[in-house]
């Protein structure tokens, strides 16, 4: 798949292609330039190929499992005593927690929320995306958008 690379200022083959949902809720395809490695986007597109589904949009069953409650011993135990057992609770929890609590879990060395999503929920894409956001409002929004998207997933 080709996209315009802003760095090369030319159309380049995109690699590591995957479907993402942008902040405004619209689908897009993200990849990196095969020449210079810069991130590239194709907005308003989804990966249609069947073979790409595993790395792109999850199946309904997978979406459902990511939205489900985690086992009791795997709930996210927040520094402020809050316990969160699914993505929606995490999103609400992020919105409500103090900046101090957020900073306890997210430092330059670690991101407990991202780790929990990767290790317990299993949504690697969201886990990776979350690492790009360093404020709790942004993090809450990313998780909320993702769970809304997973719910309506096609
Ligand atoms: Zn490039």
Backbone and ligand atoms as CSV (ligand in chain L), in Angstrom:
chain,resi,resn,atom,element,x,y,z
A,1,UNK,N,N,0.849,-1.194,0.000
A,1,UNK,CA,C,0.000,0.000,0.000
A,1,UNK,C,C,0.887,1.247,0.000
A,2,UNK,N,N,0.524,2.240,-0.787
A,2,UNK,CA,C,1.330,3.449,-0.880
A,2,UNK,C,C,0.653,4.612,-0.177
A,3,UNK,N,N,1.484,5.481,0.360
A,3,UNK,CA,C,0.970,6.704,0.974
A,3,UNK,C,C,2.035,7.778,0.785
A,4,UNK,N,N,1.629,9.011,1.009
A,4,UNK,CA,C,2.569,10.115,0.829
A,4,UNK,C,C,3.418,10.279,2.082
A,5,UNK,N,N,4.715,10.238,1.931
A,5,UNK,CA,C,5.617,10.435,3.068
A,5,UNK,C,C,5.983,11.910,3.168
A,6,UNK,N,N,5.689,12.488,4.338
A,6,UNK,CA,C,5.940,13.916,4.532
A,6,UNK,C,C,7.433,14.225,4.579
A,7,UNK,N,N,8.216,13.250,4.998
A,7,UNK,CA,C,9.653,13.474,5.115
A,7,UNK,C,C,10.347,13.312,3.758
A,8,UNK,N,N,10.021,12.226,3.070
A,8,UNK,CA,C,10.612,12.009,1.734
A,8,UNK,C,C,9.992,12.944,0.710
A,9,UNK,N,N,8.825,13.489,1.019
A,9,UNK,CA,C,8.050,14.296,0.075
A,9,UNK,C,C,7.806,13.523,-1.210
A,10,UNK,N,N,7.398,12.280,-1.036
A,10,UNK,CA,C,7.125,11.433,-2.204
A,10,UNK,C,C,6.207,10.304,-1.775
A,11,UNK,N,N,5.607,9.666,-2.757
A,11,UNK,CA,C,4.791,8.491,-2.452
A,11,UNK,C,C,5.722,7.338,-2.141
A,12,UNK,N,N,5.472,6.698,-1.029
A,12,UNK,CA,C,6.326,5.589,-0.631
A,12,UNK,C,C,5.480,4.391,-0.270
A,13,UNK,N,N,6.095,3.227,-0.362
A,13,UNK,CA,C,5.423,2.021,0.094
A,13,UNK,C,C,5.371,2.093,1.624
A,14,UNK,N,N,4.203,1.743,2.170
A,14,UNK,CA,C,4.015,1.805,3.617
A,14,UNK,C,C,4.227,0.400,4.182
A,15,UNK,N,N,4.975,0.302,5.262
A,15,UNK,CA,C,5.088,-1.016,5.897
A,15,UNK,C,C,4.545,-0.974,7.329
A,16,UNK,N,N,4.475,-2.132,7.966
A,16,UNK,CA,C,3.867,-2.266,9.306
A,16,UNK,C,C,2.467,-1.662,9.332
A,17,UNK,N,N,1.715,-1.936,8.296
A,17,UNK,CA,C,0.399,-1.331,8.127
A,17,UNK,C,C,-0.614,-1.884,9.130
A,18,UNK,N,N,-1.405,-0.994,9.734
A,18,UNK,CA,C,-2.471,-1.455,10.610
A,18,UNK,C,C,-3.601,-0.435,10.621
A,19,UNK,N,N,-4.797,-0.897,10.988
A,19,UNK,CA,C,-5.941,0.002,11.091
A,19,UNK,C,C,-5.904,0.700,12.436
A,20,UNK,N,N,-6.211,1.963,12.450
A,20,UNK,CA,C,-6.324,2.688,13.713
A,20,UNK,C,C,-7.612,3.510,13.683
A,21,UNK,N,N,-7.999,4.017,14.833
A,21,UNK,CA,C,-9.106,4.950,14.890
A,21,UNK,C,C,-8.528,6.278,15.342
A,22,UNK,N,N,-8.778,7.298,14.590
A,22,UNK,CA,C,-8.232,8.594,14.959
A,22,UNK,C,C,-9.046,9.214,16.087
A,23,UNK,N,N,-8.489,10.317,16.633
A,23,UNK,CA,C,-9.137,10.947,17.777
A,23,UNK,C,C,-10.570,11.359,17.478
A,24,UNK,N,N,-10.858,11.694,16.236
A,24,UNK,CA,C,-12.224,12.085,15.892
A,24,UNK,C,C,-13.117,10.880,15.597
A,25,UNK,N,N,-12.585,9.678,15.820
A,25,UNK,CA,C,-13.394,8.476,15.658
A,25,UNK,C,C,-13.378,7.905,14.255
A,26,UNK,N,N,-12.710,8.578,13.345
A,26,UNK,CA,C,-12.682,8.074,11.973
A,26,UNK,C,C,-11.581,7.035,11.805
A,27,UNK,N,N,-11.825,6.073,10.937
A,27,UNK,CA,C,-10.797,5.057,10.709
A,27,UNK,C,C,-9.658,5.607,9.871
A,28,UNK,N,N,-8.513,5.031,10.043
A,28,UNK,CA,C,-7.367,5.397,9.225
A,28,UNK,C,C,-6.423,4.217,9.188
A,29,UNK,N,N,-5.504,4.274,8.263
A,29,UNK,CA,C,-4.487,3.231,8.209
A,29,UNK,C,C,-3.168,3.892,8.564
A,30,UNK,N,N,-2.467,3.249,9.459
A,30,UNK,CA,C,-1.187,3.793,9.884
A,30,UNK,C,C,-0.084,2.829,9.480
A,31,UNK,N,N,1.035,3.381,9.097
A,31,UNK,CA,C,2.178,2.537,8.777
A,31,UNK,C,C,3.431,3.372,8.856
A,32,UNK,N,N,4.551,2.809,8.457
A,32,UNK,CA,C,5.770,3.602,8.413
A,32,UNK,C,C,6.349,3.549,7.000
A,33,UNK,N,N,7.024,4.629,6.646
A,33,UNK,CA,C,7.649,4.735,5.329
A,33,UNK,C,C,8.737,3.671,5.214
A,34,UNK,N,N,8.710,2.923,4.103
A,34,UNK,CA,C,9.686,1.839,3.951
A,34,UNK,C,C,11.074,2.391,3.657
A,35,UNK,N,N,11.161,3.676,3.340
A,35,UNK,CA,C,12.468,4.267,3.045
A,35,UNK,C,C,13.077,4.934,4.290
A,36,UNK,N,N,12.294,5.820,4.941
A,36,UNK,CA,C,12.892,6.585,6.037
A,36,UNK,C,C,12.305,6.228,7.406
A,37,UNK,N,N,11.257,5.425,7.456
A,37,UNK,CA,C,10.726,4.992,8.746
A,37,UNK,C,C,9.788,5.981,9.417
A,38,UNK,N,N,9.462,7.089,8.738
A,38,UNK,CA,C,8.535,8.065,9.302
A,38,UNK,C,C,7.118,7.502,9.304
A,39,UNK,N,N,6.351,7.847,10.341
A,39,UNK,CA,C,4.959,7.394,10.420
A,39,UNK,C,C,4.140,7.985,9.284
A,40,UNK,N,N,3.305,7.158,8.699
A,40,UNK,CA,C,2.441,7.620,7.616
A,40,UNK,C,C,0.995,7.242,7.918
A,41,UNK,N,N,0.086,8.045,7.405
A,41,UNK,CA,C,-1.333,7.757,7.604
A,41,UNK,C,C,-2.078,7.820,6.282
A,42,UNK,N,N,-3.071,6.987,6.162
A,42,UNK,CA,C,-4.041,7.122,5.079
A,42,UNK,C,C,-5.380,7.268,5.791
A,43,UNK,N,N,-5.941,8.443,5.715
A,43,UNK,CA,C,-7.127,8.740,6.507
A,43,UNK,C,C,-8.404,8.283,5.812
A,44,UNK,N,N,-9.351,7.822,6.638
A,44,UNK,CA,C,-10.644,7.428,6.091
A,44,UNK,C,C,-10.608,6.076,5.422
A,45,UNK,N,N,-9.570,5.300,5.707
A,45,UNK,CA,C,-9.455,3.981,5.097
A,45,UNK,C,C,-9.372,2.911,6.172
A,46,UNK,N,N,-9.810,1.741,5.786
A,46,UNK,CA,C,-9.686,0.586,6.661
A,46,UNK,C,C,-9.009,-0.521,5.875
A,47,UNK,N,N,-8.329,-1.354,6.590
A,47,UNK,CA,C,-7.736,-2.511,5.904
A,47,UNK,C,C,-8.868,-3.469,5.564
A,48,UNK,N,N,-8.998,-3.795,4.303
A,48,UNK,CA,C,-10.113,-4.666,3.889
A,48,UNK,C,C,-9.671,-6.116,3.731
A,49,UNK,N,N,-8.392,-6.277,3.436
A,49,UNK,CA,C,-7.894,-7.633,3.196
A,49,UNK,C,C,-8.141,-8.532,4.394
A,50,UNK,N,N,-8.597,-9.720,4.103
A,50,UNK,CA,C,-8.918,-10.656,5.174
A,50,UNK,C,C,-7.694,-11.021,5.996
A,51,UNK,N,N,-6.586,-11.231,5.313
A,51,UNK,CA,C,-5.356,-11.655,5.976
A,51,UNK,C,C,-4.814,-10.626,6.948
A,52,UNK,N,N,-5.205,-9.373,6.741
A,52,UNK,CA,C,-4.670,-8.305,7.579
A,52,UNK,C,C,-5.507,-8.108,8.841
A,53,UNK,N,N,-6.575,-8.870,8.949
A,53,UNK,CA,C,-7.512,-8.636,10.022
A,53,UNK,C,C,-6.896,-8.805,11.415
A,54,UNK,N,N,-6.017,-9.762,11.528
A,54,UNK,CA,C,-5.417,-10.035,12.828
A,54,UNK,C,C,-4.651,-8.830,13.376
A,55,UNK,N,N,-3.989,-8.089,12.496
A,55,UNK,CA,C,-3.257,-6.923,12.973
A,55,UNK,C,C,-4.084,-5.647,12.888
A,56,UNK,N,N,-5.169,-5.682,12.125
A,56,UNK,CA,C,-6.006,-4.503,11.988
A,56,UNK,C,C,-7.182,-4.576,12.937
A,57,UNK,N,N,-8.367,-4.474,12.366
A,57,UNK,CA,C,-9.566,-4.508,13.192
A,57,UNK,C,C,-9.743,-5.903,13.792
A,58,UNK,N,N,-9.993,-5.974,15.102
A,58,UNK,CA,C,-10.219,-7.281,15.718
A,58,UNK,C,C,-11.577,-7.849,15.317
A,59,UNK,N,N,-11.718,-9.149,15.409
A,59,UNK,CA,C,-13.015,-9.761,15.133
A,59,UNK,C,C,-13.966,-9.406,16.270
A,60,UNK,N,N,-15.256,-9.670,16.048
A,60,UNK,CA,C,-16.256,-9.378,17.079
A,60,UNK,C,C,-15.948,-10.090,18.379
A,61,UNK,N,N,-15.546,-11.356,18.254
A,61,UNK,CA,C,-15.264,-12.155,19.448
A,61,UNK,C,C,-14.092,-11.568,20.223
A,62,UNK,N,N,-13.081,-11.109,19.479
A,62,UNK,CA,C,-11.908,-10.524,20.136
A,62,UNK,C,C,-12.286,-9.199,20.806
A,63,UNK,N,N,-13.044,-8.360,20.072
A,63,UNK,CA,C,-13.495,-7.091,20.645
A,63,UNK,C,C,-14.228,-7.326,21.954
A,64,UNK,N,N,-15.102,-8.325,21.915
A,64,UNK,CA,C,-15.914,-8.633,23.084
A,64,UNK,C,C,-15.032,-9.041,24.270
A,65,UNK,N,N,-14.017,-9.842,23.977
A,65,UNK,CA,C,-13.149,-10.301,25.058
A,65,UNK,C,C,-12.334,-9.135,25.636
A,66,UNK,N,N,-12.002,-8.154,24.801
A,66,UNK,CA,C,-11.253,-6.990,25.287
A,66,UNK,C,C,-12.132,-6.070,26.128
A,67,UNK,N,N,-13.440,-6.130,25.869
A,67,UNK,CA,C,-14.358,-5.263,26.616
A,67,UNK,C,C,-14.854,-5.924,27.898
A,68,UNK,N,N,-14.633,-7.223,27.998
A,68,UNK,CA,C,-15.166,-7.977,29.136
A,68,UNK,C,C,-14.439,-7.636,30.438
A,69,UNK,N,N,-15.058,-8.012,31.548
A,69,UNK,CA,C,-14.411,-7.847,32.845
A,69,UNK,C,C,-13.246,-8.821,32.955
A,70,UNK,N,N,-12.162,-8.359,33.546
A,70,UNK,CA,C,-11.016,-9.245,33.738
A,70,UNK,C,C,-11.257,-10.081,34.997
A,71,UNK,N,N,-10.546,-11.207,35.131
A,71,UNK,CA,C,-10.706,-12.002,36.362
A,71,UNK,C,C,-10.400,-11.159,37.600
A,72,UNK,N,N,-11.014,-11.531,38.689
A,72,UNK,CA,C,-10.919,-10.740,39.911
A,72,UNK,C,C,-9.481,-10.480,40.372
A,73,UNK,N,N,-8.627,-11.470,40.162
A,73,UNK,CA,C,-7.241,-11.289,40.615
A,73,UNK,C,C,-6.404,-10.470,39.637
A,74,UNK,N,N,-7.030,-10.032,38.536
A,74,UNK,CA,C,-6.283,-9.258,37.538
A,74,UNK,C,C,-6.787,-7.820,37.433
A,75,UNK,N,N,-7.686,-7.422,38.319
A,75,UNK,CA,C,-8.203,-6.056,38.243
A,75,UNK,C,C,-7.055,-5.069,38.465
A,76,UNK,N,N,-7.194,-3.890,37.867
A,76,UNK,CA,C,-6.164,-2.874,38.034
A,76,UNK,C,C,-6.365,-2.183,39.374
A,77,UNK,N,N,-5.447,-2.380,40.253
A,77,UNK,CA,C,-5.508,-1.752,41.570
A,77,UNK,C,C,-4.824,-0.402,41.516
A,78,UNK,N,N,-5.649,0.631,41.574
A,78,UNK,CA,C,-5.128,1.975,41.434
A,78,UNK,C,C,-4.542,2.448,42.763
A,79,UNK,N,N,-3.598,3.384,42.664
A,79,UNK,CA,C,-2.917,3.922,43.853
A,79,UNK,C,C,-3.902,4.582,44.823
A,80,UNK,N,N,-4.995,5.106,44.303
A,80,UNK,CA,C,-5.977,5.776,45.165
A,80,UNK,C,C,-7.031,4.804,45.698
A,81,UNK,N,N,-6.810,3.510,45.503
A,81,UNK,CA,C,-7.721,2.514,46.066
A,81,UNK,C,C,-8.790,2.042,45.113
A,82,UNK,N,N,-8.914,2.737,44.008
A,82,UNK,CA,C,-9.888,2.378,42.994
A,82,UNK,C,C,-9.501,1.049,42.340
A,83,UNK,N,N,-10.480,0.249,41.994
A,83,UNK,CA,C,-10.184,-0.981,41.264
A,83,UNK,C,C,-10.930,-0.947,39.942
A,84,UNK,N,N,-10.249,-1.272,38.871
A,84,UNK,CA,C,-10.883,-1.196,37.568
A,84,UNK,C,C,-10.799,-2.551,36.876
A,85,UNK,N,N,-11.953,-3.011,36.394
A,85,UNK,CA,C,-11.976,-4.370,35.859
A,85,UNK,C,C,-12.274,-4.470,34.365
A,86,UNK,N,N,-12.451,-3.351,33.709
A,86,UNK,CA,C,-12.611,-3.380,32.253
A,86,UNK,C,C,-12.218,-2.024,31.668
A,87,UNK,N,N,-12.218,-1.938,30.346
A,87,UNK,CA,C,-11.751,-0.719,29.672
A,87,UNK,C,C,-12.615,0.491,29.992
A,88,UNK,N,N,-13.922,0.272,30.092
A,88,UNK,CA,C,-14.795,1.413,30.397
A,88,UNK,C,C,-14.534,1.961,31.799
A,89,UNK,N,N,-14.313,1.045,32.728
A,89,UNK,CA,C,-14.000,1.499,34.085
A,89,UNK,C,C,-12.647,2.204,34.117
A,90,UNK,N,N,-11.733,1.716,33.293
A,90,UNK,CA,C,-10.422,2.360,33.236
A,90,UNK,C,C,-10.555,3.781,32.705
A,91,UNK,N,N,-11.353,3.926,31.646
A,91,UNK,CA,C,-11.555,5.248,31.067
A,91,UNK,C,C,-12.195,6.201,32.082
A,92,UNK,N,N,-13.233,5.724,32.759
A,92,UNK,CA,C,-13.902,6.547,33.777
A,92,UNK,C,C,-12.940,6.838,34.925
A,93,UNK,N,N,-12.183,5.819,35.311
A,93,UNK,CA,C,-11.228,5.969,36.404
A,93,UNK,C,C,-10.157,6.998,36.076
A,94,UNK,N,N,-9.687,6.969,34.839
A,94,UNK,CA,C,-8.662,7.927,34.413
A,94,UNK,C,C,-9.196,9.350,34.494
A,95,UNK,N,N,-10.461,9.505,34.102
A,95,UNK,CA,C,-11.076,10.831,34.139
A,95,UNK,C,C,-11.171,11.356,35.569
A,96,UNK,N,N,-11.479,10.432,36.486
A,96,UNK,CA,C,-11.769,10.862,37.853
A,96,UNK,C,C,-10.546,10.940,38.756
A,97,UNK,N,N,-9.530,10.191,38.442
A,97,UNK,CA,C,-8.385,10.134,39.365
A,97,UNK,C,C,-7.620,11.465,39.394
A,98,UNK,N,N,-6.889,11.668,40.470
A,98,UNK,CA,C,-6.114,12.896,40.577
A,98,UNK,C,C,-4.878,12.795,39.687
A,99,UNK,N,N,-4.360,13.951,39.361
A,99,UNK,CA,C,-3.142,14.019,38.551
A,99,UNK,C,C,-2.021,13.251,39.266
A,100,UNK,N,N,-2.019,13.351,40.580
A,100,UNK,CA,C,-0.990,12.696,41.389
A,100,UNK,C,C,-1.061,11.171,41.236
A,101,UNK,N,N,-2.292,10.650,41.268
A,101,UNK,CA,C,-2.460,9.206,41.092
A,101,UNK,C,C,-1.999,8.778,39.706
A,102,UNK,N,N,-2.355,9.593,38.719
A,102,UNK,CA,C,-1.961,9.278,37.349
A,102,UNK,C,C,-0.438,9.240,37.233
A,103,UNK,N,N,0.198,10.233,37.827
A,103,UNK,CA,C,1.668,10.326,37.788
A,103,UNK,C,C,2.334,9.168,38.530
A,104,UNK,N,N,1.612,8.595,39.478
A,104,UNK,CA,C,2.164,7.443,40.197
A,104,UNK,C,C,2.274,6.254,39.241
A,105,UNK,N,N,1.312,6.147,38.355
A,105,UNK,CA,C,1.265,5.002,37.440
A,105,UNK,C,C,1.957,5.249,36.104
A,106,UNK,N,N,2.089,6.521,35.753
A,106,UNK,CA,C,2.714,6.852,34.473
A,106,UNK,C,C,3.920,7.750,34.711
A,107,UNK,N,N,5.098,7.207,34.485
A,107,UNK,CA,C,6.327,7.989,34.612
A,107,UNK,C,C,7.088,7.835,33.302
A,108,UNK,N,N,8.265,8.429,33.236
A,108,UNK,CA,C,9.042,8.280,32.001
A,108,UNK,C,C,9.515,6.839,31.822
A,109,UNK,N,N,9.536,6.072,32.897
A,109,UNK,CA,C,10.023,4.692,32.821
A,109,UNK,C,C,8.926,3.656,32.668
A,110,UNK,N,N,7.710,4.000,33.075
A,110,UNK,CA,C,6.665,2.977,33.034
A,110,UNK,C,C,5.306,3.592,32.763
A,111,UNK,N,N,4.409,2.748,32.287
A,111,UNK,CA,C,3.019,3.153,32.122
A,111,UNK,C,C,2.188,1.937,32.539
A,112,UNK,N,N,1.743,1.950,33.797
A,112,UNK,CA,C,1.024,0.796,34.347
A,112,UNK,C,C,-0.254,0.495,33.570
A,113,UNK,N,N,-0.907,1.556,33.085
A,113,UNK,CA,C,-2.183,1.351,32.373
A,113,UNK,C,C,-1.935,0.618,31.058
A,114,UNK,N,N,-0.919,1.099,30.351
A,114,UNK,CA,C,-0.562,0.473,29.093
A,114,UNK,C,C,-0.146,-0.983,29.306
A,115,UNK,N,N,0.603,-1.216,30.362
A,115,UNK,CA,C,1.072,-2.569,30.669
A,115,UNK,C,C,-0.102,-3.494,31.004
A,116,UNK,N,N,-1.038,-2.951,31.786
A,116,UNK,CA,C,-2.209,-3.745,32.176
A,116,UNK,C,C,-3.035,-4.113,30.944
A,117,UNK,N,N,-3.198,-3.152,30.043
A,117,UNK,CA,C,-3.971,-3.405,28.822
A,117,UNK,C,C,-3.289,-4.473,27.972
A,118,UNK,N,N,-1.973,-4.431,27.944
A,118,UNK,CA,C,-1.234,-5.417,27.149
A,118,UNK,C,C,-1.270,-6.791,27.818
A,119,UNK,N,N,-0.969,-6.820,29.109
A,119,UNK,CA,C,-0.823,-8.105,29.802
A,119,UNK,C,C,-2.151,-8.765,30.166
A,120,UNK,N,N,-3.123,-7.962,30.539
A,120,UNK,CA,C,-4.375,-8.529,31.036
A,120,UNK,C,C,-5.479,-8.487,29.984
A,121,UNK,N,N,-5.706,-7.308,29.404
A,121,UNK,CA,C,-6.768,-7.194,28.393
A,121,UNK,C,C,-6.329,-7.868,27.089
A,122,UNK,N,N,-5.089,-7.628,26.686
A,122,UNK,CA,C,-4.579,-8.259,25.471
A,122,UNK,C,C,-4.689,-7.392,24.227
A,123,UNK,N,N,-5.114,-6.135,24.397
A,123,UNK,CA,C,-5.241,-5.230,23.262
A,123,UNK,C,C,-3.916,-4.482,23.067
A,124,UNK,N,N,-3.025,-5.077,22.283
A,124,UNK,CA,C,-1.681,-4.510,22.096
A,124,UNK,C,C,-1.720,-3.157,21.414
A,125,UNK,N,N,-2.688,-3.013,20.514
A,125,UNK,CA,C,-2.773,-1.766,19.762
A,125,UNK,C,C,-3.091,-0.598,20.700
A,126,UNK,N,N,-4.054,-0.801,21.565
A,126,UNK,CA,C,-4.413,0.251,22.514
A,126,UNK,C,C,-3.266,0.495,23.488
A,127,UNK,N,N,-2.637,-0.580,23.914
A,127,UNK,CA,C,-1.513,-0.479,24.832
A,127,UNK,C,C,-0.417,0.405,24.237
A,128,UNK,N,N,-0.117,0.179,22.974
A,128,UNK,CA,C,0.924,0.962,22.297
A,128,UNK,C,C,0.483,2.405,22.119
A,129,UNK,N,N,-0.782,2.574,21.736
A,129,UNK,CA,C,-1.290,3.921,21.491
A,129,UNK,C,C,-1.255,4.761,22.764
A,130,UNK,N,N,-1.585,4.114,23.860
A,130,UNK,CA,C,-1.655,4.810,25.147
A,130,UNK,C,C,-0.300,5.391,25.540
A,131,UNK,N,N,0.760,4.748,25.112
A,131,UNK,CA,C,2.097,5.226,25.461
A,131,UNK,C,C,2.423,6.567,24.820
A,132,UNK,N,N,1.634,6.947,23.802
A,132,UNK,CA,C,1.882,8.230,23.140
A,132,UNK,C,C,1.241,9.407,23.875
A,133,UNK,N,N,0.473,9.105,24.914
A,133,UNK,CA,C,-0.255,10.181,25.580
A,133,UNK,C,C,0.186,10.305,27.029
A,134,UNK,N,N,0.520,11.519,27.429
A,134,UNK,CA,C,1.117,11.667,28.747
A,134,UNK,C,C,0.242,12.415,29.744
A,135,UNK,N,N,-0.972,12.805,29.344
A,135,UNK,CA,C,-1.844,13.414,30.346
A,135,UNK,C,C,-3.038,12.487,30.574
A,136,UNK,N,N,-3.626,12.589,31.739
A,136,UNK,CA,C,-4.690,11.650,32.067
A,136,UNK,C,C,-5.942,11.888,31.230
A,137,UNK,N,N,-6.189,13.145,30.854
A,137,UNK,CA,C,-7.357,13.416,30.017
A,137,UNK,C,C,-7.203,12.788,28.634
A,138,UNK,N,N,-5.989,12.904,28.105
A,138,UNK,CA,C,-5.734,12.275,26.802
A,138,UNK,C,C,-5.861,10.768,26.919
A,139,UNK,N,N,-5.284,10.215,27.980
A,139,UNK,CA,C,-5.323,8.768,28.178
A,139,UNK,C,C,-6.766,8.287,28.312
A,140,UNK,N,N,-7.569,9.022,29.097
A,140,UNK,CA,C,-8.975,8.654,29.292
A,140,UNK,C,C,-9.707,8.648,27.954
A,141,UNK,N,N,-9.412,9.655,27.140
A,141,UNK,CA,C,-10.075,9.794,25.847
A,141,UNK,C,C,-9.688,8.633,24.920
A,142,UNK,N,N,-8.422,8.294,24.904
A,142,UNK,CA,C,-7.956,7.205,24.044
A,142,UNK,C,C,-8.645,5.894,24.423
A,143,UNK,N,N,-8.733,5.641,25.726
A,143,UNK,CA,C,-9.365,4.396,26.185
A,143,UNK,C,C,-10.869,4.433,25.884
A,144,UNK,N,N,-11.504,5.599,26.101
A,144,UNK,CA,C,-12.942,5.726,25.832
A,144,UNK,C,C,-13.231,5.527,24.345
A,145,UNK,N,N,-12.428,6.145,23.505
A,145,UNK,CA,C,-12.603,6.018,22.051
A,145,UNK,C,C,-12.434,4.567,21.622
A,146,UNK,N,N,-11.423,3.938,22.187
A,146,UNK,CA,C,-11.146,2.551,21.809
A,146,UNK,C,C,-12.291,1.637,22.226
A,147,UNK,N,N,-12.807,1.823,23.449
A,147,UNK,CA,C,-13.874,0.916,23.860
A,147,UNK,C,C,-15.162,1.180,23.089
A,148,UNK,N,N,-15.396,2.455,22.746
A,148,UNK,CA,C,-16.575,2.768,21.920
A,148,UNK,C,C,-16.420,2.123,20.550
A,149,UNK,N,N,-15.223,2.196,20.027
A,149,UNK,CA,C,-14.961,1.620,18.706
A,149,UNK,C,C,-15.077,0.098,18.739
A,150,UNK,N,N,-14.569,-0.512,19.801
A,150,UNK,CA,C,-14.644,-1.969,19.924
A,150,UNK,C,C,-16.107,-2.423,20.032
A,151,UNK,N,N,-16.887,-1.624,20.726
A,151,UNK,CA,C,-18.305,-1.939,20.896
A,151,UNK,C,C,-19.051,-1.912,19.585
A,152,UNK,N,N,-18.746,-0.891,18.789
A,152,UNK,CA,C,-19.446,-0.750,17.517
A,152,UNK,C,C,-18.732,-1.469,16.393
A,153,UNK,N,N,-17.651,-2.144,16.755
A,153,UNK,CA,C,-16.771,-2.789,15.756
A,153,UNK,C,C,-17.514,-3.622,14.732
A,154,UNK,N,N,-17.025,-3.538,13.506
A,154,UNK,CA,C,-17.708,-4.307,12.464
A,154,UNK,C,C,-16.872,-5.524,12.077
L,1,ZN,ZN,ZN,9.925,8.511,3.917
